[in-house]
């Protein structure tokens, strides 16, 4: 098999099988990816920085290495890295004019791990400045467009990664998630994005060293591929004290076991809420698609109950805790480069600087109380199903969601309640394609697993994905369409 177009349509796992069998070479896949990138990039702007020559050199070194295998072995598979993460010798801007010409000398520990597992970095994916925002645009590279309708946004902040997958530019893509930055773009482009449990994947040496809020994670076109990429990412890292060893059983092994013996892995009790128990405004379009998906699950033998943990004040608590993280990450930059930083980042940092100790203490107590309620909830239920986004993809020129069905949001974070609340639980969660609105916009279903049970979440998601049959629709060619708010 040497036809480039045929290669780009392969799943990641099938591509790795061909690599291991010697039926294709890493250079074949790099060439296929390069051709596809050249074909679709003018329409979507997902991968603004390429490093194909670096990948080719790495491929030659990889082929000269003694054979290697094991969980997460990628065998020379091209992947994309989000432009918030350093790759040695490759322009890495963090989507900010401050770092427009920054070329790091060393790679992030996760990049080092992936390359050791046989990944070949072919490109950096586009993101909002410093990863802040639900629409992928910045002053360095411009807008990334949704391939299902190029007039619409792919979401953010891992929008470039999601689009690169949906269009077949790469087989796997790295992303990161704080308030929903993996899950939202996956929902908007009909791919799969997973927010792993904190500590599952190294963050390197970050300034918020012991915060569980921001994580790195995998994105793919289907759940088995997602499991493969998480196997490549997972493991203990001496530079991140929150990390822990990879599980004894690979995530791929768990997913394969679930698909081979569905009856044994079938969830017993599944909860669903279309609006987090009435506290999150969610559009009729999203509600309709998710209601259809739930009915389909029930028809196929998966009973779903209307239930949700009590949310309390977790939305306000998230905004306070997020603002504190922005102070740690950006307060010094505001002193030196304020005029070069977008207003959302300035606002979020200044919000943190204005907080009182009492407000911060309340938010921490609220997070702890919410976690206790969620932990008790999962003593009854195996899974919690929720919306990922409050709207389907919207106008690519809008910098944020202003409101939903008559409810107005006073800041850009308020629209992320469906995902940011789950961030504070520490539970693993992912976005799974659920279907399309009447006007053809993708909608994702958020699947939340028990605390620390990344493997169980992936197994259940693989079973749900098998019911929907949506993974086979990718990759797609970019499509023009009307602007929709």
HUBEL-V547370 format. One record per pair of residues at least 24 apart in sequence whose C-alpha atoms are under 6 Angstrom apart, sorted by the first residue. I is the first residue (numbers start at 1). J is the second residue. Records with the same first field share a line. If there is no record, write none. Layout:
# HUBEL-V547370
I=J ; J
This chain:
# HUBEL-V547370
4=32
8=168
12=171 ; 225
13=225
16=74
26=59 ; 76
33=169
36=169
37=169
44=144 ; 145
45=144
46=125 ; 126 ; 144 ; 160 ; 163 ; 164
47=124 ; 125 ; 126
49=123 ; 124
50=122 ; 123
51=122 ; 123
52=122
55=120 ; 121 ; 122
71=231 ; 250
72=228 ; 231 ; 232
73=117
74=117 ; 118 ; 119
75=118
76=118 ; 119 ; 120
77=119 ; 120
78=120 ; 121 ; 122
79=120 ; 121 ; 170 ; 172 ; 173
80=121 ; 123 ; 124 ; 173
81=124 ; 125 ; 174
82=124 ; 125 ; 174 ; 175
83=124 ; 125
94=130
95=128 ; 129 ; 138
96=129
97=140
109=204
125=160 ; 161
126=160
127=157 ; 158
128=157
131=157
133=157
147=478 ; 479
148=479
149=479 ; 480 ; 481
150=480
151=396 ; 483
152=393 ; 394 ; 395 ; 396
153=393 ; 394 ; 395 ; 396
154=185 ; 188
155=184 ; 185
156=181 ; 185
157=181
158=182
159=185
162=186
166=474 ; 475
167=475 ; 476 ; 477
168=475
172=220
173=219
174=218 ; 219
175=217
176=215 ; 216 ; 217
177=214 ; 215
178=213 ; 214
179=419 ; 420
180=419
183=431
187=431 ; 443 ; 444
188=393 ; 442
190=433 ; 442
191=221
192=219 ; 220 ; 221 ; 222 ; 431 ; 432
193=219 ; 430 ; 431
194=218 ; 429 ; 430
195=428 ; 429 ; 430
196=428
197=426 ; 427 ; 428 ; 452
199=242 ; 243
200=234 ; 243
201=233 ; 234
202=240
204=239 ; 240
205=239 ; 240
222=471
223=462
227=251 ; 252
228=252
251=455
255=459
258=459
269=381 ; 382
270=304 ; 381 ; 382 ; 383
271=304 ; 305 ; 306 ; 307 ; 384
272=305 ; 306 ; 307 ; 384 ; 385 ; 386
273=306 ; 307 ; 308 ; 386
274=386
277=308
282=390
283=390 ; 391
285=437
309=374
317=363
323=348 ; 349 ; 351 ; 352
324=352
327=352
371=425
378=450
383=448 ; 449
384=448
385=446 ; 447
386=446
387=445 ; 446
388=418 ; 444 ; 445 ; 446
392=443
394=484 ; 485
395=483 ; 484 ; 485
427=451
428=454
